[in-house]
Amino acid sequence: MTTLRPFTCDDLFKFNNMSVVFFDFNLQYGIPFYLQYLAHWPEYFIVAEAPGGELMGYIMGKAEGSVAREEWHGHVTALSVAPEFRRLGLAAKLMEMLEEISERKGGFFVDLFVRVSNQVAVNMYKRLGYSVYRTVIEYYSASNGEPDEDAYDMRKALSRDTEKKSIIPLPHPVRPEDIE
Amino acid sequence: MAARGHVQDPNDRRLRPIYDYLDNGNNKMAIQQADKLLKKHKDLHCAKVLKAIGLQRTGKQDEAFTLAQEVATLEPTDDNSLQALTILYREMHRPELVTKLYEAAVKKVPLSEEYHSHLFMAYARVGEYKKMQQAGMALYKIVPKNPYYFWSVMSLVMQAISAQDEKLAQTMFLPLAERMVEKMVKEEKIEAEAEVQLYYMILERLGKCVEALEVIRGPLGEKLTSELQSRESKCMMLYQRLQRWPECNALAHKLLLKNPDDWQFYPSYFDSLFHLIDQSWSPPEDGEHCSEGSVHHTVAEVVRFVEDRIKGEDGKDSRSLRGPYLARLELMHRLRERGCPEESLLGDPLELMVQFFGKFGDKPCCITDLKIYLHLLPPDQHVQFINRLSEAVPLGEQGDEGFAFPDDTKALQRHLCVCQLSRALGLHHSLDADGKLQLISELKAHYRHGLKFGKTALKTELQFSDMYCLMAAHVYVDLWKETGDENMVWQGLGVLQEGLSHSASNAQFKLLLLLLYCHLGAFEPVVDLYSSLDAKHVQHDTIGFLLTRYAESLGQFAAASQSCNFSLRFFHSNQKDTSEYIIQAYKYGAFEKIPEFIALRNRLNQSLHFAQVRTERMLLDLFLEADIVLSLDESVKAMSLSAEEDDILWDNMRDNRDLTVFTCWDPKDRQLTEEHRRQSLEEETVWLRIRSLTLRLLASLASQGHTTPQQNSQISNENGVGDKTSILGSLLAQLNQTLQTAAESAEKRIQYPFLGPPSTRLASALSSGSCQCQAAAFQLSVHLQELESVGLDESSELQNQICNSFKSLVVQLQEILNKCKGDLLEMKEGKLKTEPSLLENLIFFVETMCIALWMASNCAKILRPLKTSLQKKKKKKKDANTALPVVVCGFQELTGSLQDLLTQSVEFIKEQETSITALKLASLSLEEFPQDEASFMKAAMDKVQSSYLRSLQEVGDLLKKRAETIKSLKI
């Protein structure tokens, strides 16, 4: 039982029960980061709310890439579900919505970055039809003395990519500066 | 810095190195390079601006500004200069100058799309909506692109939103905006989704729901594709506003058929049903029920619909969605509210909830889902309900301790949910003390047993059984609050510390620990706990109160400064941040976000917490430094603090605190109510008013110090205001009045739930006598002003009055100090006992002492010249009478007494430090506890002990520094 609706600025004030565990995030985010997404891709920023008004989770994404080079795609920037609302299939539902929006925008695929060590997330994305397209070396910068970490760039082809060309894995890992 | 396109331009080549230096942060070299270039090319304006940027960034604001204005007055039209000036003005926080710049530029180059567009954005940054409207149209006339036209339309909407007069919005701005859009519609020029969205916004604000509905359902509405279900949600909203219940009902059930888990449409579905019943609606004889299709207008139909959705879920191979099951409970709740006998059609609530638990009991959200429907159960069924649920929890064999444990995490989650529901039904609270202790043992056993499921958990993951631990702590708190037995809180702290050691990122453990330490008067451990919560941006506003409420009042001044700074840094960055994104929203056509961003900015600017940290930060700085590092006058000046100015938006205060940040399973009658929230805000506001008036009184005290009476009268002659005496007097009158209101509201003794908002310092400030004493000190300053104008000769009555007030002030201070005396921490019969209120009173003493000393210093400044002139007169007259005026004797007596009080307090603190240090916590009898429990409790006790010592040290240090300042009070 979930209400899915566009994220609004007032939701920022309800963030406290959200675990700050992002499947894909290597940025020090602040208000500007959220506002940037709200200003540019408001439809890609969806929040899930419980019947009692609690914030259950949210997804934040964007559309980017060149259409001519068949790289126009949806990107998952952040996906988070509060611990209390895990195991309800909410993450899958939110991903499905982002994919649907990307379909409507005529994207070729949807992609996301995830820490290679985050096996739970990698497996979840695999279940949702994503596969590893390439490894990005040291994509996540070090913090608290932990070393830099690689990311998987995972992709799922959308219907526009009929031959599923966009998800053919690259043979070699790439460096963060080589990705667009 | 902006990317530079035209490489051909020789000036670009010349400027390049300066840009590079600035980009790399090498401002000095940038300035040198600019100077070099300017020697050769005097008229290269941009070089001047770049130099100004360098100067600005090296702290030479005035020079930078002068240089920039040299270029600006020439009204440059070259791209380089304009962009550089824009950057400079933004860094100077003078966005209004950018508008001037581009106004001049478009005058000179009237056909430039680029400059007009810059001008529009410059207006957007400062919120000049009317000018934006014009700039948008001017742009559209030069280049007829749709976005420009709609920028102009949106600017009209913004004029409507910001209009003080709603009538003006409804009769002028919005209708004009509507006509502008209609014109485009008629000419079939509507292109983008954003334009339809804006049209909808206008119609909605005008209350033209029928028209809006036509747009959304018509061909224009087909453009609304980005946002999922955008058309459907908008239609639903409009049907509701238009009270078109048949459509509302038909659309809701159509959408629910598609997605039976979509909660937002159930309430509309049920509401519409009741409206239809109330209106005795019946379907037309033939044809469609309404434009949205068939309507369910009887309870039976709706019940059947919900039951069918449930059957659908029951029959599914994949995961069942909980929506339909909860919808059934929601429907029952609504039917009961209406007193509808058909409630029985749905079945017995107990059975339904047991069934829900059977299906979803292993989900962590089961408690959140069910707790809103617990009132459907009659109280006499509560125990039966819990027993029924317990039967459905698979547990293993009973162990030695008599507890049976779950074998997997699903069973654990079910068992935990039963515990949570028991608590939510009040079954924990009705237990007696022994029962509660028994319950705690059970919870702790389950907690420790459950750890085995999370042995491989990462550091960032929570343990499956964490909530047992938290609940055990809650029961300890219940016992502590009911019996006053402090051992309970030590054990509660112990169990939470234990929990944290297994689950280092559990925010709830940290929050509750933080709160308990604060209640015990120990702020030192809180600093690390809070910083490990890693609070970000808005959280400084929503939960920052947890820090700022306690830090200063518990004598941890350094930590208090830091806490205020965290919050202030966030609030100050907000203004700049939002305007940037308002501009982006125009660019990308996210029109509906623009009012939202502005509302966000206002919500933060009007935040209660923001006003509090602003005020407390300045007070704290004065308490810590005024007359120690800098004089009070200089401190006040450095803060640009003004007695006359009140910068707090009292009428629009926003309470952004998240008062439900603590997880809580208490029954409804123990939970935070709206009334609590209201009272808490009221209390916070009164306290803030007292603090803000105190601050402004100090500012007026300071400004008095350096104006002699002659200057004073001159000022008041010149501009009719600036009469410092009257400001002091009127602020004091306000303070006294606020104190009176405060005393009345303090009598009500509002008790908030333990996990709700903390009480302010108000009640203890009043009972310590510090508020009254501070007001008395300010009153003395007013009398001293009178004396200053009357002189010493003709004022014996006033002098006597002042001397009496001096004496009474000392008595009052002594009384406050007496309330600090006692043992902050002691051991009694092998048990540790805290008395945090003593510490709180000590801080009130310190604050009041500071104010008394500033008042005294102000007195000294007034008395000194009076005394000197008196002596001169006496010398002339060769008066044999050498007796000092009464007030001077009284003042000397006062300084002596203040000195005594300070010595006394420093002595007392020393004693406390010695006795607390001497406490041998090791000798506490903790042998009744298992060793690891004892060690966690001991760790908590050590933290409290260490925190007290630190507070005492900070307070002692400050008092010693204050004692030093007494020397300067000699007259």
Interface residues (C-beta under 8 A of the other chain):
Chain A: M1 T2 T3 L4 R5 P6 T8 C9 D10 L12 F13 K14 F15 N16 N17 S19 V20 V21 Y29 G30 I31 P32 L35 Q36 L38 A39 H40 P42 E43 I46 E49 A50 P51 G52 E54 M56 P83 E84 F85 R86 R87 L88 G89 M97 E100 I101 R104 K105
Chain B: T225 S226 E227 L228 S233 D261 D262 W263 Q264 R319 L321 R322 G323 L326 A327 E330 K363 P364 C365 T368 D369 K371 I372 T460 L462 A507 D534 K536 H537 V538 Q539 D541 T542 I543 S573 N574 D577 T578 E580 Y581 I582 Q584 A585 K587 Y588 A590 E592 K593 E596 F597 A599 L600 R603 N656 D658 V661
